[in-house]
């Protein structure tokens, strides 16, 4: 598909809505006019790129009714890309179309962005911030897993078991002030703990290895 192949379906859609449509007007790929309404501007590209989005944002100096249009793709990958693109276009106030031989799909119309806050995500963010001890990570780090508050608690439990050989969840919870110690031991997300009998746990070799790997983190953790 060429960029020029995108034009006829978009033109046909706009004309079906009562617009007069012309192409290549003052650097705009498509301009559609209907009465005294704001002109609709559509920018065409073969992929949803940063250049296309910047072009669309630039056209917002002329009109609030700006769309970007790309070829319609196939498969789950395209569906995922469009889903992400819709979020981005909403933030930018742009409309988004995808074009196929049978017609045009309008995924989102231009409009002011009104972010919807998700209270549960905000609560989870602040809870993790408060529970995490110190600042053990480096923004943008690679090659080492993020040190979460959960992992810090698991490391403290591992250190306790290394010293005591075995331990009961309730005793560990009180000793280390980790209310969810039982869940951490039972779920064993990191493969560090092993139940030796009902209600009694010990440390696996992987847990001992973690104590060495994260010795710098443990140095800043009490208990």
Residue pairs with C-beta under 8 A, 6 or more apart in sequence:
1 46
1 71
2 46
3 29
3 44
3 45
3 46
5 99
6 44
6 69
6 70
6 71
6 99
7 23
7 29
7 30
7 44
9 99
9 100
9 101
9 103
9 104
10 30
10 42
10 44
10 69
10 97
10 99
10 104
11 21
11 23
11 30
12 103
12 104
13 103
13 104
13 106
14 21
14 30
14 32
14 40
14 42
15 21
17 34
18 34
19 32
19 33
19 34
19 40
20 32
20 33
20 34
21 30
21 31
21 32
22 30
22 31
23 29
23 30
23 31
25 31
28 41
28 42
28 43
28 59
28 62
29 41
29 42
29 43
29 44
30 40
30 41
30 42
30 43
30 44
31 39
31 40
31 41
32 39
32 40
32 41
32 42
33 39
33 40
34 40
37 65
38 63
38 64
38 65
39 62
39 63
39 65
40 63
40 65
40 66
40 67
41 59
41 62
41 63
41 65
41 66
41 67
42 66
42 67
42 68
42 69
42 97
43 52
43 55
43 56
43 59
43 66
43 67
43 68
43 69
44 68
44 69
44 70
45 51
45 52
45 55
45 68
45 69
45 70
46 70
46 71
47 70
48 68
48 70
48 81
48 85
48 96
52 68
52 70
53 68
53 88
53 89
53 92
53 94
55 68
56 66
56 67
56 68
56 92
56 94
57 92
57 94
59 66
60 66
60 93
60 94
64 93
64 110
65 95
65 110
66 93
66 94
66 95
66 110
67 94
67 95
67 96
67 97
67 106
67 110
68 89
68 94
68 95
68 96
68 97
69 96
69 97
69 98
69 99
69 104
70 97
70 98
70 99
71 98
71 99
71 100
72 78
72 98
72 99
72 100
72 105
73 81
73 82
73 98
82 96
82 98
82 107
85 96
85 107
86 96
86 107
86 108
89 95
89 96
89 107
89 108
90 108
90 111
90 113
91 113
91 115
92 113
93 110
93 111
93 112
93 113
94 108
94 110
95 106
95 108
95 109
95 110
96 106
96 107
96 108
97 104
97 105
97 106
97 107
98 104
98 105
98 107
99 105
128 148
128 149
131 149
132 147
132 148
132 149
132 152
133 149
133 152
133 220
133 221
134 220
136 147
136 152
136 216
136 217
136 220
137 146
137 147
145 151
147 214
147 217
150 184
150 189
151 190
152 217
152 221
153 176
153 178
153 180
153 181
153 184
154 184
154 189
154 190
154 192
155 210
155 211
155 214
155 217
155 218
155 221
156 176
156 178
156 218
156 221
156 223
157 167
157 172
157 176
157 178
157 181
157 184
157 185
157 193
158 192
158 193
158 203
158 207
158 208
158 210
158 211
159 211
159 218
159 221
159 223
160 167
160 172
160 175
160 176
160 223
161 167
161 172
161 193
161 201
161 202
161 203
161 207
162 203
162 207
162 208
162 211
165 202
166 196
166 200
166 201
166 202
167 200
167 201
167 202
168 199
168 200
168 201
169 181
169 182
169 185
169 186
169 199
169 201
170 181
170 182
172 178
172 181
172 185
173 179
173 180
173 181
173 182
175 223
176 223
177 223
178 184
184 193
185 193
185 195
185 201
188 194
190 206
190 207
190 210
191 204
191 206
191 207
192 203
192 204
192 206
192 207
192 210
193 201
193 202
193 203
193 204
193 207
194 201
194 202
194 203
194 204
195 201
196 202
211 218
